[in-house]
Amino acid sequence: MVTIAEQPCYTLINTYDDTSEVPNEQQLKHDLEHGTIAVKIITLKKVIHLILQGEKYPGLLMTIIRFLLPTNDHTLKKLLLIFWEIVPKTTGDGKLLHEMILVCDAYRKDLQHPNEFIRGSTLRFLCKLKEPELLEPLMPSIRACLDYKHAYVRRNAVLAIYTIYKNFDQLIPDAPELILNYLEGEQDASCKRNAFMMLTHVDRERALDYLSTCIDQVHTFNDILQLVIVELVYKVCHSNPSERSRFIRCIYNLLSSGSLAVRYEAAGTLVTLSNAPSAIKAAAQCYVELIIKESDNNVKLIVLDRLIGLKNTSSTHEKILQELVMDILRVLSSPDLEVRRKTLSLVLQLSSTRNIEQVVMVMKKELTGTMEASSDSSDAKSYRQSLVKTLHSCSIKFPDMAATVVPLLLEFVSDDDNTAEDVLVFVREAIQRYSHLRPTVINKLMEVFGHTKNASVHRGMLWILGEYCTSVEEIMRVIVEIRTTLGEIPIVDAELRKQAGETTEEESLSPSATPRTLVTADGTYATQSVFSTGNVPSKKEERIPPLRAHLLDGEFFVGSSLATSLVKMVTRYSSQVTEEQSCNVFAAESMLMIASILHLGRSGIPKKPITEDDAERMSLCLRVLSNRSDLMVDVFGEQSRAALADMLAASDNRKDYVEGMSESASRVDEISVEVDQGIVFPLLTSGASDAEVGENKFDSSLLQATGRVVGDDGGHLDYQSKLKKVIQLSGFSDPVYVEAYVHINQYDIVLDVLVVNQTGDTLQGLSLELATLGDLKLVEKPQPCILGPYDFTNIKANIKVSSTENGIIFGNIVYDIVGSTADRNCVVLSNIHIDIMDYIVPAHCSETEFRKMWAEFEWENKITVNTNITDLHEYLHHLLGNTNLKCLTPEKALTGECGFLAANLYARSIFGEDALANLSIEKPMGSPPNVPVVGHVRIRAKTQGMALSLGDKISLSQKFPAS
């Protein structure tokens, strides 16, 4: 049976690309016998490539033995090692070829060669031999290499003994004892590492005996040996917990090793061996130092994940990490934005009443530093935005810090970037929760009101000032600021006069000819025309007030917010001032500003006309001001603030629920080993968690690296669930049966293809030819192989994925039949469809970010709802379950029965691509129960492939399967 997938790959050989015809055996013999060294090298390379492609040259063995084995050329010797590795060494009945005896004798001489390169290369070659008949005569020479003067030979001799003992222990039964004696007298670090690694895997007791003799000197060893020692200690303590006290001091000493890799592994091992607070603190300090000293951002992120996992292990670990918050904050000195964000998230989770003041002080310093640094860069703006959000969360989590945080954040209200919007959202929440901060917030907003250039920020400031300015003095200050930033009213008349005045001024400044009479020298009169241009003043663009500039740009949502704020201030002013004339004057002035804005929107002067929603809102405000009923006064004066309080309460409840779910999912209970705890067989386990079975981190990391353990949900993959991903590619009646297991990693796809020869013929040069459609790329072409009668093989192919898009893999199997003169045979395979859902995961974003991305993304796909589902909420949940989208609309907003449902959905791909969707469905009230819902799903994405692929997935999964 041929098993290509299971054979380890020792050497990568470049594909021989030669369009010339294949040379015959006689020509190859001639070149090998009579050619120069250069010709022999080229010919031997051709032979190696031809053998790899399935050709057979049994007649070349003696030629190569006679004319190439005796050579001293190092290049030829290296090529010969590759040749003897791939050439068949046995006959058809499994007996060793007689020519191999000569080869064995030649390599016995190479093992005694005075050149260390030849000795070492030969020893490495012997590690790959699987024929004990060839290895047995060489054992005395291999043993003798352990005492050779050069370390390169000695360490390869140890590896050769290790592999031979592992495969054929009868050839060298005393290998563990031999290596232990050798280890005690060896001084070279690489040799000691190989020897100790062998004892670790073949005789753990001897390895422990040696470690006990030098356990106090472990910290002085080389880092490669220290890594093997850490692995041994972990495995011993994992299988026998009573040995922990014996090696805990050794692991402690390795935390101060000069190698960052050793310190990382020692810290991870220490955490698994001991739950003592001192051990956890030492490991955490080691992790923090690694993050600070390591320059690679990927390593920083990996170690940060280990800290986060350490925090989620138990509440005791979290309390220990809280003492190291200030050390963790030193990681903010890293220039990478992702490292900073993850650090801020961890620090926020570790903040407590004991350290929050110091945390806020450091963040304030960082925030001030972003103002002084080059704030024009996108990373600086994003980092400032992350700091603002973290400070916001700190002030909500610890109300006592709000008085310190709010004044600092108010300095960023007048910025032009997204930081100002985030600050304003925080200010709105702070002024509602903490009444003692309202005077400070209002005074600061009044200071920067006239300097703000962002329309959305101005809109939020108008709402806050209109809602929380309650005294007469504050209301009058706001009105003065509004009039100043609005400019002259009525706006339309002022703009028309301005345009007319500019035209008249230009006409008045046009040059004019004035006749003038002069007296000449002979006493006669003459007329001269003089052009008078006057003094033309330089034209400087007049500064337009901010609110007026927004309105002229068509931002009439600001006008709608202004109208609402004016109504609120008029109602509060009227409730405090008893003089009716003053109230009427105030109301009339407010109505004049609203009417002027409404007139401007319909005049055609702005760049964009006013929308119907904004016009209707301002018209409603005019009616409320003209007839101030008690109901409208209550709605504008009290209900608006109550709605904000309800929204904040709902947001808190949602955050508490999400945090509680995440903590319960990530929190791992402490493992206690019981007397009757069962033995775990990974092949037989089905969905067992790490906490239940006692995970071996070395075995699990090895399986995860080979792609055999991680499932779709990030947890362990059930071995039996692999059958669900097997795709049949050919029919049972085809001469070659083919099926594939599709394993999808993050950025690549691994196809494990099973090929079965269902004929009685030998299939020669059988190759799997693949092609892709979409953003898929075949990494390397699978190597051809030879398949015997009724034999089977596994072929693996790697396909790289570069974007989130549906893809198709198609191909065929091509082969020749031994002895047949017909053309190559071909079996066409079925297509493999790659689903976009394998790369999309649910994600969360704020409403502001959703609206911003919705406006920026240019690709939209509108899907008409065509389903047999009759319930609105049932359709929403069905859509979420089939598309990996997450509903951003709060659950309370979706409750109730009104015949209509609208929700915002969001997901993100593993490549960082965002996918937005808006669901709008309805079912008319009073319709029969069996009437399906109707509506649309609008999808927006940055790329066309993402929008189309997600739309296709929604279209295919809209209906319930027929029962």
Solvent accessible surface area in square Angstrom, and as a share of the most:
residue,aa,sasa,rsa
1,M,146,0.65
2,V,47,0.27
3,T,27,0.16
4,I,57,0.29
5,A,30,0.23
6,E,140,0.63
7,Q,116,0.51
8,P,89,0.56
9,C,95,0.57
10,Y,110,0.42
11,T,56,0.32
12,L,158,0.79
13,I,59,0.30
14,N,129,0.66
15,T,95,0.55
16,Y,73,0.28
17,D,131,0.68
18,D,64,0.33
19,T,141,0.82
20,S,71,0.46
21,E,156,0.70
22,V,90,0.52
23,P,26,0.17
24,N,94,0.48
25,E,52,0.23
26,Q,128,0.57
27,Q,96,0.43
28,L,2,0.01
29,K,51,0.21
30,H,110,0.49
31,D,37,0.19
32,L,0,0.00
33,E,53,0.24
34,H,130,0.58
35,G,20,0.19
36,T,90,0.53
37,I,80,0.41
38,A,62,0.48
39,V,59,0.34
40,K,26,0.11
41,I,30,0.15
42,I,101,0.51
43,T,4,0.02
44,L,0,0.00
45,K,91,0.39
46,K,57,0.24
47,V,0,0.00
48,I,5,0.03
49,H,24,0.11
50,L,12,0.06
51,I,26,0.13
52,L,68,0.34
53,Q,81,0.36
54,G,9,0.09
55,E,69,0.31
56,K,124,0.53
57,Y,31,0.12
58,P,102,0.64
59,G,31,0.30
60,L,2,0.01
61,L,10,0.05
62,M,76,0.34
63,T,9,0.05
64,I,0,0.00
65,I,14,0.07
66,R,149,0.54
67,F,60,0.25
68,L,0,0.00
69,L,19,0.09
70,P,95,0.60
71,T,24,0.14
72,N,113,0.58
73,D,45,0.23
74,H,80,0.36
75,T,65,0.38
76,L,0,0.00
77,K,25,0.11
78,K,122,0.52
79,L,20,0.10
80,L,3,0.02
81,L,24,0.12
82,I,29,0.15
83,F,3,0.01
84,W,0,0.00
85,E,46,0.20
86,I,48,0.24
87,V,11,0.06
88,P,66,0.41
89,K,19,0.08
90,T,55,0.32
91,T,58,0.34
92,G,94,0.90
93,D,107,0.55
94,G,52,0.50
95,K,140,0.60
96,L,42,0.21
97,L,35,0.18
98,H,155,0.69
99,E,47,0.21
100,M,2,0.01
101,I,110,0.56
102,L,86,0.43
103,V,5,0.03
104,C,13,0.08
105,D,54,0.28
106,A,20,0.15
107,Y,9,0.03
108,R,83,0.30
109,K,119,0.50
110,D,15,0.08
111,L,1,0.01
112,Q,99,0.44
113,H,47,0.21
114,P,109,0.69
115,N,49,0.25
116,E,60,0.27
117,F,79,0.33
118,I,7,0.03
119,R,33,0.12
120,G,0,0.00
121,S,19,0.12
122,T,3,0.02
123,L,0,0.00
124,R,126,0.46
125,F,9,0.04
126,L,2,0.01
127,C,23,0.14
128,K,52,0.22
129,L,9,0.05
130,K,107,0.46
131,E,33,0.15
132,P,40,0.25
133,E,100,0.45
134,L,8,0.04
135,L,1,0.01
136,E,108,0.48
137,P,70,0.44
138,L,3,0.01
139,M,12,0.05
140,P,93,0.59
141,S,8,0.05
142,I,0,0.00
143,R,83,0.30
144,A,62,0.48
145,C,1,0.00
146,L,7,0.04
147,D,125,0.65
148,Y,30,0.11
149,K,170,0.72
150,H,80,0.36
151,A,21,0.16
152,Y,53,0.20
153,V,0,0.00
154,R,35,0.13
155,R,77,0.28
156,N,2,0.01
157,A,0,0.00
158,V,0,0.00
159,L,46,0.23
160,A,0,0.00
161,I,0,0.00
162,Y,25,0.10
163,T,27,0.16
164,I,2,0.01
165,Y,45,0.17
166,K,123,0.52
167,N,62,0.32
168,F,33,0.14
169,D,78,0.40
170,Q,116,0.52
171,L,30,0.15
172,I,0,0.00
173,P,97,0.61
174,D,57,0.29
175,A,0,0.00
176,P,11,0.07
177,E,88,0.39
178,L,43,0.21
179,I,0,0.00
180,L,26,0.13
181,N,88,0.45
182,Y,26,0.10
183,L,1,0.01
184,E,115,0.51
185,G,57,0.55
186,E,14,0.06
187,Q,154,0.68
188,D,44,0.23
189,A,32,0.25
190,S,26,0.17
191,C,0,0.00
192,K,30,0.13
193,R,79,0.29
194,N,9,0.05
195,A,0,0.00
196,F,1,0.00
197,M,33,0.15
198,M,0,0.00
199,L,0,0.00
200,T,5,0.03
201,H,95,0.42
202,V,43,0.25
203,D,33,0.17
204,R,90,0.33
205,E,118,0.53
206,R,79,0.29
207,A,0,0.00
208,L,11,0.05
209,D,80,0.42
210,Y,21,0.08
211,L,0,0.00
212,S,48,0.31
213,T,108,0.63
214,C,17,0.10
215,I,39,0.20
216,D,102,0.53
217,Q,91,0.40
218,V,2,0.01
219,H,99,0.44
220,T,93,0.54
221,F,36,0.15
222,N,70,0.36
223,D,55,0.29
224,I,65,0.33
225,L,3,0.02
226,Q,4,0.02
227,L,61,0.31
228,V,10,0.05
229,I,1,0.01
230,V,1,0.00
231,E,41,0.19
232,L,0,0.00
233,V,0,0.00
234,Y,6,0.02
235,K,35,0.15
236,V,6,0.03
237,C,0,0.00
238,H,71,0.32
239,S,77,0.50
240,N,63,0.32
241,P,58,0.36
242,S,90,0.58
243,E,37,0.17
244,R,88,0.32
245,S,95,0.62
246,R,102,0.37
247,F,0,0.00
248,I,39,0.20
249,R,154,0.56
250,C,2,0.01
251,I,0,0.00
252,Y,52,0.20
253,N,49,0.25
254,L,0,0.00
255,L,19,0.10
256,S,92,0.59
257,S,11,0.07
258,G,83,0.80
259,S,22,0.14
260,L,60,0.30
261,A,54,0.42
262,V,0,0.00
263,R,23,0.08
264,Y,48,0.18
265,E,52,0.23
266,A,0,0.00
267,A,0,0.00
268,G,1,0.01
269,T,0,0.00
270,L,0,0.00
271,V,27,0.16
272,T,60,0.35
273,L,7,0.04
274,S,22,0.14
275,N,98,0.50
276,A,43,0.33
277,P,83,0.52
278,S,74,0.48
279,A,1,0.01
280,I,0,0.00
281,K,74,0.31
282,A,23,0.18
283,A,0,0.00
284,A,0,0.00
285,Q,71,0.32
286,C,5,0.03
287,Y,3,0.01
288,V,3,0.02
289,E,64,0.29
290,L,5,0.03
291,I,0,0.00
292,I,54,0.27
293,K,127,0.54
294,E,36,0.16
295,S,102,0.66
296,D,63,0.33
297,N,55,0.28
298,N,101,0.52
299,V,54,0.31
300,K,13,0.06
301,L,39,0.20
302,I,93,0.47
303,V,1,0.01
304,L,0,0.00
305,D,69,0.36
306,R,79,0.29
307,L,0,0.00
308,I,39,0.20
309,G,37,0.36
310,L,8,0.04
311,K,14,0.06
312,N,30,0.15
313,T,43,0.25
314,S,13,0.08
315,S,66,0.43
316,T,63,0.36
317,H,7,0.03
318,E,34,0.15
319,K,129,0.54
320,I,15,0.08
321,L,0,0.00
322,Q,30,0.13
323,E,105,0.47
324,L,6,0.03
325,V,1,0.01
326,M,70,0.31
327,D,47,0.24
328,I,0,0.00
329,L,7,0.04
330,R,126,0.46
331,V,2,0.01
332,L,1,0.01
333,S,89,0.58
334,S,8,0.05
335,P,111,0.70
336,D,37,0.19
337,L,32,0.16
338,E,85,0.38
339,V,0,0.00
340,R,46,0.17
341,R,106,0.39
342,K,48,0.20
343,T,0,0.00
344,L,5,0.02
345,S,51,0.33
346,L,1,0.00
347,V,0,0.00
348,L,41,0.21
349,Q,78,0.35
350,L,0,0.00
351,S,5,0.03
352,S,20,0.13
353,T,110,0.64
354,R,177,0.64
355,N,13,0.07
356,I,7,0.04
357,E,114,0.51
358,Q,92,0.41
359,V,0,0.00
360,V,1,0.01
361,M,132,0.59
362,V,36,0.20
363,M,0,0.00
364,K,58,0.25
365,K,155,0.66
366,E,48,0.21
367,L,0,0.00
368,T,54,0.31
369,G,32,0.31
370,T,9,0.05
371,M,92,0.41
372,E,141,0.63
373,A,62,0.48
374,S,83,0.53
375,S,34,0.22
376,D,128,0.66
377,S,50,0.33
378,S,82,0.53
379,D,79,0.41
380,A,17,0.13
381,K,77,0.32
382,S,27,0.17
383,Y,4,0.02
384,R,12,0.05
385,Q,36,0.16
386,S,17,0.11
387,L,0,0.00
388,V,1,0.00
389,K,81,0.34
390,T,12,0.07
391,L,0,0.00
392,H,32,0.14
393,S,44,0.28
394,C,0,0.00
395,S,0,0.00
396,I,42,0.22
397,K,99,0.42
398,F,23,0.10
399,P,72,0.45
400,D,129,0.67
401,M,18,0.08
402,A,0,0.00
403,A,51,0.40
404,T,56,0.32
405,V,0,0.00
406,V,0,0.00
407,P,55,0.35
408,L,31,0.16
409,L,0,0.00
410,L,1,0.00
411,E,84,0.38
412,F,1,0.01
413,V,0,0.00
414,S,37,0.24
415,D,37,0.19
416,D,99,0.51
417,D,25,0.13
418,N,49,0.25
419,T,2,0.01
420,A,0,0.00
421,E,39,0.17
422,D,24,0.13
423,V,0,0.00
424,L,12,0.06
425,V,63,0.36
426,F,0,0.00
427,V,0,0.00
428,R,74,0.27
429,E,14,0.06
430,A,0,0.00
431,I,0,0.00
432,Q,37,0.16
433,R,82,0.30
434,Y,23,0.09
435,S,69,0.44
436,H,122,0.54
437,L,11,0.05
438,R,58,0.21
439,P,75,0.47
440,T,62,0.36
441,V,0,0.00
442,I,5,0.02
443,N,68,0.35
444,K,39,0.17
445,L,0,0.00
446,M,10,0.05
447,E,106,0.48
448,V,17,0.10
449,F,1,0.00
450,G,17,0.17
451,H,126,0.56
452,T,0,0.00
453,K,151,0.64
454,N,32,0.16
455,A,19,0.15
456,S,31,0.20
457,V,1,0.00
458,H,0,0.00
459,R,62,0.23
460,G,21,0.20
461,M,0,0.00
462,L,1,0.01
463,W,61,0.21
464,I,1,0.01
465,L,2,0.01
466,G,0,0.00
467,E,0,0.00
468,Y,6,0.02
469,C,0,0.00
470,T,61,0.35
471,S,39,0.25
472,V,42,0.24
473,E,121,0.54
474,E,42,0.19
475,I,0,0.00
476,M,81,0.36
477,R,105,0.38
478,V,1,0.01
479,I,7,0.04
480,V,93,0.53
481,E,48,0.21
482,I,0,0.00
483,R,84,0.31
484,T,89,0.52
485,T,4,0.02
486,L,0,0.00
487,G,16,0.16
488,E,97,0.43
489,I,20,0.10
490,P,52,0.33
491,I,0,0.00
492,V,8,0.04
493,D,63,0.32
494,A,10,0.08
495,E,15,0.07
496,L,92,0.46
497,R,130,0.47
498,K,72,0.30
499,Q,92,0.41
500,A,58,0.45
501,G,37,0.36
502,E,90,0.40
503,T,73,0.42
504,T,84,0.49
505,E,84,0.38
506,E,90,0.41
507,E,116,0.52
508,S,82,0.53
509,L,46,0.23
510,S,62,0.40
511,P,91,0.57
512,S,66,0.43
513,A,60,0.47
514,T,74,0.43
515,P,98,0.62
516,R,129,0.47
517,T,93,0.54
518,L,72,0.36
519,V,103,0.59
520,T,55,0.32
521,A,118,0.92
522,D,113,0.59
523,G,49,0.47
524,T,73,0.42
525,Y,170,0.64
526,A,43,0.34
527,T,107,0.62
528,Q,83,0.37
529,S,73,0.47
530,V,53,0.31
531,F,148,0.62
532,S,58,0.38
533,T,79,0.46
534,G,53,0.51
535,N,148,0.76
536,V,92,0.53
537,P,76,0.48
538,S,91,0.59
539,K,159,0.67
540,K,173,0.73
541,E,162,0.73
542,E,115,0.51
543,R,173,0.63
544,I,65,0.33
545,P,29,0.18
546,P,18,0.11
547,L,1,0.01
548,R,16,0.06
549,A,29,0.23
550,H,14,0.06
551,L,2,0.01
552,L,28,0.14
553,D,58,0.30
554,G,11,0.11
555,E,63,0.28
556,F,4,0.02
557,F,111,0.46
558,V,1,0.01
559,G,1,0.01
560,S,7,0.05
561,S,15,0.09
562,L,2,0.01
563,A,1,0.00
564,T,12,0.07
565,S,2,0.01
566,L,0,0.00
567,V,0,0.00
568,K,3,0.01
569,M,0,0.00
570,V,0,0.00
571,T,9,0.05
572,R,27,0.10
573,Y,22,0.08
574,S,35,0.23
575,S,92,0.59
576,Q,87,0.39
577,V,31,0.18
578,T,141,0.82
579,E,97,0.44
580,E,127,0.57
581,Q,127,0.56
582,S,35,0.23
583,C,10,0.06
584,N,72,0.37
585,V,88,0.51
586,F,10,0.04
587,A,5,0.04
588,A,57,0.45
589,E,49,0.22
590,S,0,0.00
591,M,56,0.25
592,L,81,0.40
593,M,0,0.00
594,I,1,0.00
595,A,43,0.33
596,S,6,0.04
597,I,1,0.00
598,L,20,0.10
599,H,101,0.45
600,L,0,0.00
601,G,1,0.01
602,R,158,0.58
603,S,43,0.28
604,G,67,0.64
605,I,48,0.24
606,P,13,0.08
607,K,160,0.68
608,K,108,0.46
609,P,103,0.65
610,I,21,0.10
611,T,77,0.45
612,E,143,0.64
613,D,111,0.58
614,D,17,0.09
615,A,4,0.03
616,E,119,0.53
617,R,96,0.35
618,M,0,0.00
619,S,27,0.18
620,L,60,0.30
621,C,0,0.00
622,L,34,0.17
623,R,142,0.52
624,V,5,0.03
625,L,3,0.02
626,S,78,0.51
627,N,110,0.57
628,R,81,0.29
629,S,45,0.29
630,D,126,0.65
631,L,123,0.61
632,M,50,0.22
633,V,54,0.31
634,D,58,0.30
635,V,59,0.34
636,F,10,0.04
637,G,11,0.10
638,E,112,0.50
639,Q,91,0.41
640,S,29,0.18
641,R,54,0.20
642,A,46,0.36
643,A,60,0.47
644,L,11,0.05
645,A,38,0.29
646,D,97,0.50
647,M,94,0.42
648,L,16,0.08
649,A,52,0.41
650,A,33,0.25
651,S,43,0.28
652,D,38,0.20
653,N,88,0.45
654,R,78,0.28
655,K,109,0.46
656,D,91,0.47
657,Y,145,0.55
658,V,75,0.43
659,E,97,0.44
660,G,38,0.37
661,M,105,0.47
662,S,59,0.38
663,E,94,0.42
664,S,79,0.51
665,A,89,0.69
666,S,43,0.28
667,R,75,0.28
668,V,67,0.38
669,D,114,0.59
670,E,123,0.55
671,I,101,0.51
672,S,80,0.52
673,V,104,0.60
674,E,104,0.47
675,V,159,0.91
676,D,127,0.66
677,Q,77,0.34
678,G,56,0.54
679,I,148,0.75
680,V,59,0.34
681,F,116,0.48
682,P,80,0.51
683,L,123,0.61
684,L,134,0.67
685,T,42,0.24
686,S,77,0.50
687,G,67,0.65
688,A,32,0.24
689,S,53,0.34
690,D,52,0.27
691,A,37,0.29
692,E,121,0.54
693,V,37,0.21
694,G,24,0.23
695,E,65,0.29
696,N,33,0.17
697,K,42,0.18
698,F,45,0.19
699,D,72,0.37
700,S,17,0.11
701,S,63,0.40
702,L,116,0.58
703,L,38,0.19
704,Q,105,0.47
705,A,87,0.68
706,T,75,0.43
707,G,18,0.17
708,R,130,0.47
709,V,15,0.09
710,V,53,0.31
711,G,13,0.12
712,D,122,0.63
713,D,127,0.66
714,G,57,0.55
715,G,33,0.32
716,H,80,0.36
717,L,26,0.13
718,D,34,0.17
719,Y,61,0.23
720,Q,117,0.52
721,S,23,0.15
722,K,72,0.30
723,L,136,0.68
724,K,173,0.73
725,K,60,0.26
726,V,54,0.31
727,I,59,0.30
728,Q,81,0.36
729,L,6,0.03
730,S,10,0.06
731,G,28,0.27
732,F,146,0.61
733,S,111,0.72
734,D,44,0.23
735,P,56,0.35
736,V,0,0.00
737,Y,25,0.10
738,V,0,0.00
739,E,41,0.18
740,A,0,0.00
741,Y,25,0.10
742,V,11,0.06
743,H,18,0.08
744,I,42,0.21
745,N,50,0.26
746,Q,109,0.49
747,Y,111,0.42
748,D,44,0.23
749,I,0,0.00
750,V,28,0.16
751,L,1,0.00
752,D,36,0.19
753,V,1,0.01
754,L,44,0.22
755,V,0,0.00
756,V,37,0.21
757,N,0,0.00
758,Q,68,0.30
759,T,34,0.20
760,G,46,0.44
761,D,64,0.33
762,T,44,0.25
763,L,1,0.01
764,Q,54,0.24
765,G,13,0.13
766,L,0,0.00
767,S,10,0.06
768,L,0,0.00
769,E,68,0.31
770,L,28,0.14
771,A,43,0.33
772,T,37,0.22
773,L,109,0.54
774,G,40,0.39
775,D,61,0.32
776,L,15,0.08
777,K,139,0.59
778,L,45,0.22
779,V,88,0.50
780,E,109,0.49
781,K,130,0.55
782,P,10,0.06
783,Q,112,0.50
784,P,38,0.24
785,C,13,0.08
786,I,52,0.26
787,L,0,0.00
788,G,19,0.19
789,P,66,0.42
790,Y,153,0.58
791,D,23,0.12
792,F,77,0.32
793,T,0,0.00
794,N,36,0.19
795,I,4,0.02
796,K,101,0.43
797,A,3,0.02
798,N,54,0.28
799,I,0,0.00
800,K,112,0.48
801,V,4,0.03
802,S,71,0.46
803,S,23,0.15
804,T,2,0.01
805,E,55,0.24
806,N,56,0.29
807,G,3,0.03
808,I,45,0.23
809,I,1,0.00
810,F,82,0.34
811,G,11,0.11
812,N,38,0.20
813,I,0,0.00
814,V,17,0.09
815,Y,8,0.03
816,D,48,0.25
817,I,49,0.25
818,V,84,0.48
819,G,80,0.77
820,S,55,0.36
821,T,142,0.83
822,A,78,0.60
823,D,129,0.67
824,R,113,0.41
825,N,48,0.24
826,C,72,0.43
827,V,14,0.08
828,V,115,0.66
829,L,10,0.05
830,S,60,0.39
831,N,77,0.39
832,I,5,0.03
833,H,128,0.57
834,I,5,0.03
835,D,55,0.28
836,I,0,0.00
837,M,23,0.10
838,D,70,0.36
839,Y,1,0.00
840,I,2,0.01
841,V,76,0.44
842,P,76,0.48
843,A,14,0.11
844,H,106,0.47
845,C,8,0.05
846,S,50,0.32
847,E,118,0.53
848,T,45,0.26
849,E,62,0.28
850,F,12,0.05
851,R,146,0.53
852,K,88,0.37
853,M,30,0.13
854,W,43,0.15
855,A,84,0.65
856,E,108,0.48
857,F,19,0.08
858,E,138,0.62
859,W,100,0.35
860,E,72,0.32
861,N,25,0.13
862,K,118,0.50
863,I,19,0.10
864,T,86,0.50
865,V,9,0.05
866,N,97,0.50
867,T,9,0.05
868,N,76,0.39
869,I,3,0.01
870,T,44,0.26
871,D,57,0.30
872,L,12,0.06
873,H,41,0.18
874,E,75,0.34
875,Y,0,0.00
876,L,3,0.02
877,H,105,0.47
878,H,29,0.13
879,L,1,0.00
880,L,37,0.19
881,G,64,0.62
882,N,52,0.27
883,T,0,0.00
884,N,47,0.24
885,L,6,0.03
886,K,69,0.29
887,C,21,0.13
888,L,17,0.09
889,T,27,0.16
890,P,53,0.34
891,E,115,0.52
892,K,143,0.61
893,A,71,0.55
894,L,15,0.07
895,T,88,0.51
896,G,54,0.52
897,E,134,0.60
898,C,91,0.54
899,G,10,0.10
900,F,105,0.44
901,L,7,0.04
902,A,45,0.35
903,A,2,0.01
904,N,49,0.25
905,L,0,0.00
906,Y,0,0.00
907,A,0,0.00
908,R,93,0.34
909,S,4,0.03
910,I,42,0.21
911,F,54,0.23
912,G,48,0.47
913,E,37,0.17
914,D,26,0.14
915,A,0,0.00
916,L,0,0.00
917,A,0,0.00
918,N,33,0.17
919,L,0,0.00
920,S,39,0.25
921,I,1,0.00
922,E,78,0.35
923,K,35,0.15
924,P,82,0.52
925,M,139,0.62
926,G,84,0.81
927,S,33,0.22
928,P,77,0.48
929,P,117,0.73
930,N,118,0.61
931,V,51,0.29
932,P,54,0.34
933,V,2,0.01
934,V,72,0.41
935,G,16,0.15
936,H,72,0.32
937,V,0,0.00
938,R,79,0.29
939,I,0,0.00
940,R,46,0.17
941,A,0,0.00
942,K,141,0.60
943,T,56,0.33
944,Q,86,0.38
945,G,17,0.16
946,M,1,0.01
947,A,3,0.02
948,L,86,0.43
949,S,5,0.03
950,L,0,0.00
951,G,0,0.00
952,D,74,0.39
953,K,47,0.20
954,I,0,0.00
955,S,54,0.35
956,L,155,0.77
957,S,16,0.10
958,Q,7,0.03
959,K,103,0.44
960,F,76,0.32
961,P,119,0.75
962,A,104,0.80
963,S,160,1.03
